């Protein structure tokens, strides 16, 4: 998939932020922080990863529709792709 530089930067920024959050969660667990705090941070990183995934899927769909990639996805394939992020 050929991603526009601006979109690519956004996705990479989201993923790097998530990586930092994951490092923080590991530290929280190692420091025996309260479970509620850890779960809150896990929810935040999960949401960040979901948003990055949706951005990739949306970019791929746009390319398939607008640019007519050689092997367009079937409706079933698209549905499975979206559901994999749920």
Buried (B, 14 or more C-beta within 10 A) or exposed (E): EEBEEEBBEBBEEBBEBBEEBBEBBEEBEEEEBEEEEBEEBBEBBEEBBBBBBEBBBEBBBEBBEEEEEEEEBEEEEBEEBEEEEE
